[in-house]
């Protein structure tokens, strides 16, 4: 066999072997790609994303799009060829599998966690928006969860409003733990509560809960992993915060999880509750977590969200301050990044965009 022919045959066989290896060899990586974007001022699946009842609302135009990232499932295993293709592609990112599903977390567990974070982000978005508009929001401390087989199981329930512990009024979730841990394990602690059903009925009727009851629970010693080197008394609950809004704000968006849409939900609520047009008809997208005080926090998958926003038609992208460095490293053509640290920052930037005064907008390329 001529040498040239033998060389070509050997090269072909090697390429075939490499191709087969690329298909068969599994690698511990997952893929992130741009997900759908949704206009918080518009509709999703035929229903308004934001619905406000019991308060005057105003017409809106333009877009305030929240953005998402699509990820491969926990059970999906990429082969070597797919990983290489993902590394080379501009519209996807290949990351270690444990980055998306740490500690062996299943897809079901991840979905549940994302759903809880999404629900909490909606609550915080409402609170932040109303505070930005100086609309009072009533706050109360509630039982967030009850640990199974704990002293509180069967006595306290998720949603119970905690008015006092041992007669001392509570104003923050941290007050509950502080008062319980003043006891020694085995001692009794008395909770003054409004049961969850009564609290829910009162909220629906737009009135304050009437009456309360006292529940006495015997504390126990915290597990060794939690107690911090000393015998700490616990009852087995986690306290949280619940809010009572002066009118109804309903956020409906299926198949979305995580906390990153908080900022855009808040802006959508503000736009609907205020005269004028917050966007001036412009196409603005963005992302960012938000807390009750209106502080904007960082999110994951920023580069994929930029691509998704640009592909959807966005011209401006509200970018959390802590994501700016990563976002500025690869800005899609035609997209202007606007740095935001708070809901108030975002609102002021939108007013400038609406008025066409975009010179001097806070940029991700400047501090």
FIVO-922851 format. One record per residue (C-alpha): y, x, z; residue number from 0; residue in one letter. Coordinates in steps of 0.05 Angstrom, whole numbers, plus 5000, padded with zeros to 4 digits. Last residue first. Layout:
@y=Y&x=X&z=Z&pos=NUM&code=a
...
//
This chain:
@y=6055&x=4643&z=5771&pos=366&code=x
@y=6058&x=4647&z=5695&pos=365&code=x
@y=6004&x=4643&z=5641&pos=364&code=x
@y=5978&x=4578&z=5671&pos=363&code=x
@y=6045&x=4546&z=5656&pos=362&code=x
@y=6094&x=4507&z=5698&pos=361&code=x
@y=6135&x=4468&z=5646&pos=360&code=x
@y=6199&x=4507&z=5631&pos=359&code=x
@y=6209&x=4479&z=5561&pos=358&code=x
@y=6172&x=4413&z=5557&pos=357&code=x
@y=6232&x=4368&z=5560&pos=356&code=x
@y=6205&x=4315&z=5512&pos=355&code=x
@y=6222&x=4259&z=5562&pos=354&code=x
@y=6149&x=4241&z=5571&pos=353&code=x
@y=6130&x=4314&z=5579&pos=352&code=x
@y=6183&x=4323&z=5632&pos=351&code=x
@y=6160&x=4260&z=5669&pos=350&code=x
@y=6088&x=4285&z=5664&pos=349&code=x
@y=6108&x=4351&z=5696&pos=348&code=x
@y=6140&x=4313&z=5754&pos=347&code=x
@y=6078&x=4272&z=5765&pos=346&code=x
@y=6032&x=4332&z=5762&pos=345&code=x
@y=6073&x=4371&z=5813&pos=344&code=x
@y=6075&x=4309&z=5859&pos=343&code=x
@y=5999&x=4304&z=5854&pos=342&code=x
@y=5995&x=4376&z=5878&pos=341&code=x
@y=5981&x=4447&z=5855&pos=340&code=x
@y=5989&x=4436&z=5780&pos=339&code=x
@y=5993&x=4486&z=5722&pos=338&code=x
@y=6004&x=4456&z=5654&pos=337&code=x
@y=5961&x=4482&z=5597&pos=336&code=x
@y=5984&x=4468&z=5526&pos=335&code=x
@y=5929&x=4453&z=5475&pos=334&code=x
@y=5939&x=4463&z=5400&pos=333&code=x
@y=5886&x=4517&z=5393&pos=332&code=x
@y=5836&x=4520&z=5451&pos=331&code=x
@y=5857&x=4564&z=5509&pos=330&code=x
@y=5808&x=4620&z=5527&pos=329&code=x
@y=5831&x=4666&z=5583&pos=328&code=x
@y=5884&x=4616&z=5606&pos=327&code=x
@y=5830&x=4569&z=5633&pos=326&code=x
@y=5797&x=4623&z=5676&pos=325&code=x
@y=5864&x=4644&z=5707&pos=324&code=x
@y=5888&x=4573&z=5715&pos=323&code=x
@y=5829&x=4546&z=5753&pos=322&code=x
@y=5860&x=4557&z=5822&pos=321&code=x
@y=5925&x=4523&z=5800&pos=320&code=x
@y=5889&x=4461&z=5777&pos=319&code=x
@y=5902&x=4448&z=5703&pos=318&code=x
@y=5937&x=4387&z=5673&pos=317&code=x
@y=5921&x=4392&z=5599&pos=316&code=x
@y=5972&x=4376&z=5545&pos=315&code=x
@y=5959&x=4362&z=5471&pos=314&code=x
@y=5897&x=4319&z=5479&pos=313&code=x
@y=5861&x=4294&z=5416&pos=312&code=x
@y=5789&x=4284&z=5438&pos=311&code=x
@y=5769&x=4353&z=5412&pos=310&code=x
@y=5825&x=4384&z=5453&pos=309&code=x
@y=5800&x=4349&z=5516&pos=308&code=x
@y=5728&x=4368&z=5505&pos=307&code=x
@y=5746&x=4441&z=5492&pos=306&code=x
@y=5789&x=4444&z=5555&pos=305&code=x
@y=5734&x=4411&z=5595&pos=304&code=x
@y=5684&x=4463&z=5572&pos=303&code=x
@y=5731&x=4519&z=5595&pos=302&code=x
@y=5741&x=4486&z=5663&pos=301&code=x
@y=5667&x=4480&z=5679&pos=300&code=x
@y=5676&x=4474&z=5754&pos=299&code=x
@y=5734&x=4445&z=5793&pos=298&code=x
@y=5794&x=4469&z=5833&pos=297&code=x
@y=5835&x=4428&z=5883&pos=296&code=x
@y=5898&x=4386&z=5878&pos=295&code=x
@y=5933&x=4368&z=5943&pos=294&code=x
@y=5955&x=4295&z=5945&pos=293&code=x
@y=5951&x=4285&z=6021&pos=292&code=x
@y=5888&x=4243&z=6016&pos=291&code=x
@y=5853&x=4298&z=5978&pos=290&code=x
@y=5850&x=4310&z=5903&pos=289&code=x
@y=5800&x=4343&z=5857&pos=288&code=x
@y=5824&x=4368&z=5791&pos=287&code=x
@y=5822&x=4351&z=5717&pos=286&code=x
@y=5868&x=4339&z=5659&pos=285&code=x
@y=5884&x=4303&z=5595&pos=284&code=x
@y=5951&x=4283&z=5565&pos=283&code=x
@y=5961&x=4247&z=5499&pos=282&code=x
@y=6034&x=4227&z=5495&pos=281&code=x
@y=6059&x=4155&z=5494&pos=280&code=x
@y=6117&x=4172&z=5540&pos=279&code=x
@y=6065&x=4194&z=5591&pos=278&code=x
@y=6092&x=4162&z=5654&pos=277&code=x
@y=6118&x=4100&z=5619&pos=276&code=x
@y=6170&x=4058&z=5653&pos=275&code=x
@y=6163&x=4016&z=5715&pos=274&code=x
@y=6114&x=4040&z=5769&pos=273&code=x
@y=6047&x=4012&z=5793&pos=272&code=x
@y=6007&x=4024&z=5729&pos=271&code=x
@y=6031&x=4096&z=5721&pos=270&code=x
@y=6017&x=4111&z=5795&pos=269&code=x
@y=5946&x=4085&z=5789&pos=268&code=x
@y=5934&x=4127&z=5727&pos=267&code=x
@y=5962&x=4188&z=5761&pos=266&code=x
@y=5916&x=4179&z=5820&pos=265&code=x
@y=5855&x=4170&z=5774&pos=264&code=x
@y=5874&x=4233&z=5736&pos=263&code=x
@y=5877&x=4275&z=5800&pos=262&code=x
@y=5811&x=4249&z=5828&pos=261&code=x
@y=5770&x=4261&z=5765&pos=260&code=x
@y=5739&x=4325&z=5792&pos=259&code=x
@y=5700&x=4295&z=5850&pos=258&code=x
@y=5630&x=4292&z=5822&pos=257&code=x
@y=5595&x=4239&z=5781&pos=256&code=x
@y=5603&x=4198&z=5717&pos=255&code=x
@y=5551&x=4151&z=5688&pos=254&code=x
@y=5594&x=4088&z=5698&pos=253&code=x
@y=5669&x=4083&z=5707&pos=252&code=x
@y=5701&x=4027&z=5746&pos=251&code=x
@y=5759&x=4039&z=5793&pos=250&code=x
@y=5784&x=3978&z=5832&pos=249&code=x
@y=5850&x=3976&z=5869&pos=248&code=x
@y=5860&x=3913&z=5911&pos=247&code=x
@y=5923&x=3905&z=5953&pos=246&code=x
@y=5950&x=3930&z=6020&pos=245&code=x
@y=5894&x=3982&z=6024&pos=244&code=x
@y=5851&x=3993&z=6085&pos=243&code=x
@y=5825&x=4063&z=6090&pos=242&code=x
@y=5762&x=4093&z=6120&pos=241&code=x
@y=5754&x=4161&z=6152&pos=240&code=x
@y=5691&x=4196&z=6173&pos=239&code=x
@y=5647&x=4207&z=6234&pos=238&code=x
@y=5578&x=4237&z=6229&pos=237&code=x
@y=5526&x=4210&z=6277&pos=236&code=x
@y=5468&x=4237&z=6317&pos=235&code=x
@y=5487&x=4228&z=6391&pos=234&code=x
@y=5503&x=4301&z=6405&pos=233&code=x
@y=5510&x=4345&z=6467&pos=232&code=x
@y=5514&x=4421&z=6458&pos=231&code=x
@y=5469&x=4467&z=6497&pos=230&code=x
@y=5494&x=4536&z=6477&pos=229&code=x
@y=5482&x=4589&z=6423&pos=228&code=x
@y=5517&x=4554&z=6366&pos=227&code=x
@y=5482&x=4487&z=6373&pos=226&code=x
@y=5466&x=4473&z=6301&pos=225&code=x
@y=5404&x=4514&z=6284&pos=224&code=x
@y=5377&x=4504&z=6355&pos=223&code=x
@y=5379&x=4428&z=6348&pos=222&code=x
@y=5434&x=4394&z=6388&pos=221&code=x
@y=5414&x=4371&z=6457&pos=220&code=x
@y=5413&x=4296&z=6468&pos=219&code=x
@y=5464&x=4243&z=6487&pos=218&code=x
@y=5448&x=4176&z=6518&pos=217&code=x
@y=5485&x=4121&z=6482&pos=216&code=x
@y=5528&x=4065&z=6510&pos=215&code=x
@y=5557&x=4014&z=6461&pos=214&code=x
@y=5621&x=3976&z=6478&pos=213&code=x
@y=5642&x=3918&z=6435&pos=212&code=x
@y=5705&x=3900&z=6397&pos=211&code=x
@y=5749&x=3840&z=6384&pos=210&code=x
@y=5787&x=3820&z=6322&pos=209&code=x
@y=5790&x=3864&z=6261&pos=208&code=x
@y=5860&x=3867&z=6230&pos=207&code=x
@y=5873&x=3819&z=6173&pos=206&code=x
@y=5870&x=3819&z=6097&pos=205&code=x
@y=5812&x=3772&z=6092&pos=204&code=x
@y=5769&x=3824&z=6056&pos=203&code=x
@y=5789&x=3876&z=6109&pos=202&code=x
@y=5770&x=3828&z=6165&pos=201&code=x
@y=5703&x=3814&z=6134&pos=200&code=x
@y=5688&x=3888&z=6125&pos=199&code=x
@y=5707&x=3903&z=6198&pos=198&code=x
@y=5665&x=3846&z=6224&pos=197&code=x
@y=5605&x=3870&z=6183&pos=196&code=x
@y=5614&x=3943&z=6204&pos=195&code=x
@y=5616&x=3928&z=6278&pos=194&code=x
@y=5682&x=3942&z=6314&pos=193&code=x
@y=5669&x=3998&z=6363&pos=192&code=x
@y=5682&x=4024&z=6433&pos=191&code=x
@y=5633&x=4081&z=6443&pos=190&code=x
@y=5606&x=4100&z=6511&pos=189&code=x
@y=5573&x=4167&z=6525&pos=188&code=x
@y=5514&x=4176&z=6572&pos=187&code=x
@y=5490&x=4243&z=6596&pos=186&code=x
@y=5425&x=4274&z=6573&pos=185&code=x
@y=5457&x=4334&z=6538&pos=184&code=x
@y=5521&x=4352&z=6576&pos=183&code=x
@y=5584&x=4315&z=6558&pos=182&code=x
@y=5649&x=4343&z=6531&pos=181&code=x
@y=5612&x=4347&z=6465&pos=180&code=x
@y=5620&x=4273&z=6454&pos=179&code=x
@y=5696&x=4276&z=6461&pos=178&code=x
@y=5705&x=4333&z=6412&pos=177&code=x
@y=5656&x=4302&z=6363&pos=176&code=x
@y=5694&x=4237&z=6361&pos=175&code=x
@y=5763&x=4269&z=6358&pos=174&code=x
@y=5742&x=4306&z=6294&pos=173&code=x
@y=5740&x=4240&z=6256&pos=172&code=x
@y=5814&x=4230&z=6270&pos=171&code=x
@y=5853&x=4178&z=6311&pos=170&code=x
@y=5806&x=4165&z=6369&pos=169&code=x
@y=5826&x=4126&z=6431&pos=168&code=x
@y=5798&x=4151&z=6498&pos=167&code=x
@y=5758&x=4097&z=6534&pos=166&code=x
@y=5694&x=4139&z=6536&pos=165&code=x
@y=5699&x=4144&z=6460&pos=164&code=x
@y=5749&x=4098&z=6427&pos=163&code=x
@y=5762&x=4054&z=6366&pos=162&code=x
@y=5703&x=4074&z=6323&pos=161&code=x
@y=5696&x=4026&z=6264&pos=160&code=x
@y=5624&x=4014&z=6245&pos=159&code=x
@y=5614&x=4029&z=6171&pos=158&code=x
@y=5548&x=4065&z=6178&pos=157&code=x
@y=5512&x=4036&z=6238&pos=156&code=x
@y=5511&x=4050&z=6313&pos=155&code=x
@y=5457&x=4026&z=6361&pos=154&code=x
@y=5395&x=4027&z=6317&pos=153&code=x
@y=5397&x=4102&z=6309&pos=152&code=x
@y=5449&x=4131&z=6356&pos=151&code=x
@y=5399&x=4171&z=6398&pos=150&code=x
@y=5373&x=4205&z=6335&pos=149&code=x
@y=5309&x=4188&z=6297&pos=148&code=x
@y=5347&x=4185&z=6231&pos=147&code=x
@y=5418&x=4212&z=6231&pos=146&code=x
@y=5472&x=4159&z=6226&pos=145&code=x
@y=5524&x=4167&z=6171&pos=144&code=x
@y=5598&x=4154&z=6162&pos=143&code=x
@y=5613&x=4119&z=6228&pos=142&code=x
@y=5686&x=4100&z=6221&pos=141&code=x
@y=5755&x=4126&z=6239&pos=140&code=x
@y=5812&x=4082&z=6214&pos=139&code=x
@y=5870&x=4089&z=6165&pos=138&code=x
@y=5920&x=4037&z=6142&pos=137&code=x
@y=5957&x=4055&z=6077&pos=136&code=x
@y=6032&x=4047&z=6072&pos=135&code=x
@y=6064&x=4050&z=6002&pos=134&code=x
@y=6110&x=4110&z=5996&pos=133&code=x
@y=6094&x=4118&z=5922&pos=132&code=x
@y=6062&x=4187&z=5932&pos=131&code=x
@y=6026&x=4156&z=5992&pos=130&code=x
@y=5999&x=4102&z=5947&pos=129&code=x
@y=5973&x=4153&z=5896&pos=128&code=x
@y=5942&x=4198&z=5949&pos=127&code=x
@y=5905&x=4140&z=5982&pos=126&code=x
@y=5878&x=4113&z=5916&pos=125&code=x
@y=5856&x=4182&z=5892&pos=124&code=x
@y=5824&x=4196&z=5960&pos=123&code=x
@y=5781&x=4134&z=5954&pos=122&code=x
@y=5762&x=4149&z=5882&pos=121&code=x
@y=5744&x=4221&z=5901&pos=120&code=x
@y=5699&x=4195&z=5956&pos=119&code=x
@y=5660&x=4152&z=5907&pos=118&code=x
@y=5654&x=4211&z=5858&pos=117&code=x
@y=5630&x=4257&z=5914&pos=116&code=x
@y=5576&x=4206&z=5933&pos=115&code=x
@y=5554&x=4198&z=5861&pos=114&code=x
@y=5552&x=4274&z=5852&pos=113&code=x
@y=5507&x=4281&z=5913&pos=112&code=x
@y=5461&x=4226&z=5887&pos=111&code=x
@y=5457&x=4258&z=5818&pos=110&code=x
@y=5443&x=4327&z=5849&pos=109&code=x
@y=5387&x=4298&z=5891&pos=108&code=x
@y=5356&x=4263&z=5831&pos=107&code=x
@y=5362&x=4327&z=5789&pos=106&code=x
@y=5325&x=4364&z=5843&pos=105&code=x
@y=5356&x=4418&z=5887&pos=104&code=x
@y=5314&x=4481&z=5889&pos=103&code=x
@y=5363&x=4517&z=5934&pos=102&code=x
@y=5419&x=4513&z=5883&pos=101&code=x
@y=5417&x=4466&z=5822&pos=100&code=x
@y=5477&x=4481&z=5778&pos=99&code=x
@y=5487&x=4555&z=5796&pos=98&code=x
@y=5412&x=4561&z=5808&pos=97&code=x
@y=5399&x=4552&z=5734&pos=96&code=x
@y=5440&x=4614&z=5718&pos=95&code=x
@y=5495&x=4597&z=5668&pos=94&code=x
@y=5498&x=4588&z=5592&pos=93&code=x
@y=5564&x=4561&z=5567&pos=92&code=x
@y=5576&x=4516&z=5508&pos=91&code=x
@y=5629&x=4504&z=5454&pos=90&code=x
@y=5638&x=4577&z=5431&pos=89&code=x
@y=5565&x=4590&z=5416&pos=88&code=x
@y=5538&x=4661&z=5422&pos=87&code=x
@y=5513&x=4653&z=5494&pos=86&code=x
@y=5484&x=4585&z=5477&pos=85&code=x
@y=5446&x=4614&z=5418&pos=84&code=x
@y=5418&x=4669&z=5462&pos=83&code=x
@y=5396&x=4618&z=5514&pos=82&code=x
@y=5365&x=4573&z=5462&pos=81&code=x
@y=5324&x=4632&z=5435&pos=80&code=x
@y=5301&x=4653&z=5503&pos=79&code=x
@y=5274&x=4585&z=5520&pos=78&code=x
@y=5312&x=4538&z=5564&pos=77&code=x
@y=5277&x=4502&z=5621&pos=76&code=x
@y=5295&x=4429&z=5635&pos=75&code=x
@y=5272&x=4403&z=5702&pos=74&code=x
@y=5342&x=4406&z=5734&pos=73&code=x
@y=5373&x=4372&z=5674&pos=72&code=x
@y=5420&x=4404&z=5624&pos=71&code=x
@y=5494&x=4397&z=5637&pos=70&code=x
@y=5550&x=4355&z=5605&pos=69&code=x
@y=5620&x=4369&z=5631&pos=68&code=x
@y=5673&x=4316&z=5642&pos=67&code=x
@y=5746&x=4302&z=5629&pos=66&code=x
@y=5796&x=4251&z=5656&pos=65&code=x
@y=5845&x=4226&z=5604&pos=64&code=x
@y=5915&x=4203&z=5619&pos=63&code=x
@y=5931&x=4176&z=5550&pos=62&code=x
@y=5989&x=4141&z=5516&pos=61&code=x
@y=6016&x=4074&z=5537&pos=60&code=x
@y=6026&x=4034&z=5600&pos=59&code=x
@y=6051&x=3964&z=5617&pos=58&code=x
@y=6071&x=3950&z=5689&pos=57&code=x
@y=6036&x=3924&z=5751&pos=56&code=x
@y=6058&x=3877&z=5806&pos=55&code=x
@y=6011&x=3876&z=5865&pos=54&code=x
@y=5954&x=3831&z=5887&pos=53&code=x
@y=5904&x=3858&z=5836&pos=52&code=x
@y=5898&x=3928&z=5806&pos=51&code=x
@y=5843&x=3946&z=5756&pos=50&code=x
@y=5833&x=4017&z=5733&pos=49&code=x
@y=5778&x=4035&z=5683&pos=48&code=x
@y=5789&x=3969&z=5649&pos=47&code=x
@y=5724&x=3939&z=5622&pos=46&code=x
@y=5696&x=3938&z=5551&pos=45&code=x
@y=5649&x=3996&z=5560&pos=44&code=x
@y=5706&x=4040&z=5585&pos=43&code=x
@y=5777&x=4015&z=5580&pos=42&code=x
@y=5846&x=4045&z=5581&pos=41&code=x
@y=5896&x=4077&z=5629&pos=40&code=x
@y=5842&x=4124&z=5658&pos=39&code=x
@y=5829&x=4148&z=5587&pos=38&code=x
@y=5758&x=4175&z=5586&pos=37&code=x
@y=5733&x=4243&z=5562&pos=36&code=x
@y=5661&x=4255&z=5543&pos=35&code=x
@y=5624&x=4319&z=5561&pos=34&code=x
@y=5637&x=4389&z=5536&pos=33&code=x
@y=5577&x=4435&z=5544&pos=32&code=x
@y=5540&x=4469&z=5602&pos=31&code=x
@y=5472&x=4501&z=5593&pos=30&code=x
@y=5419&x=4522&z=5642&pos=29&code=x
@y=5385&x=4589&z=5655&pos=28&code=x
@y=5321&x=4614&z=5686&pos=27&code=x
@y=5287&x=4636&z=5621&pos=26&code=x
@y=5226&x=4608&z=5586&pos=25&code=x
@y=5190&x=4652&z=5534&pos=24&code=x
@y=5156&x=4610&z=5481&pos=23&code=x
@y=5210&x=4598&z=5429&pos=22&code=x
@y=5242&x=4666&z=5433&pos=21&code=x
@y=5173&x=4698&z=5434&pos=20&code=x
@y=5155&x=4663&z=5370&pos=19&code=x
@y=5219&x=4687&z=5336&pos=18&code=x
@y=5207&x=4758&z=5362&pos=17&code=x
@y=5136&x=4757&z=5334&pos=16&code=x
@y=5160&x=4730&z=5267&pos=15&code=x
@y=5213&x=4784&z=5265&pos=14&code=x
@y=5161&x=4837&z=5281&pos=13&code=x
@y=5115&x=4810&z=5227&pos=12&code=x
@y=5172&x=4812&z=5176&pos=11&code=x
@y=5190&x=4883&z=5195&pos=10&code=x
@y=5117&x=4905&z=5188&pos=9&code=x
@y=5113&x=4872&z=5120&pos=8&code=x
@y=5178&x=4904&z=5097&pos=7&code=x
@y=5155&x=4973&z=5120&pos=6&code=x
@y=5087&x=4965&z=5086&pos=5&code=x
@y=5121&x=4945&z=5021&pos=4&code=x
@y=5167&x=5006&z=5024&pos=3&code=x
@y=5109&x=5052&z=5040&pos=2&code=x
@y=5068&x=5030&z=4980&pos=1&code=x
@y=5000&x=5000&z=5000&pos=0&code=x
//
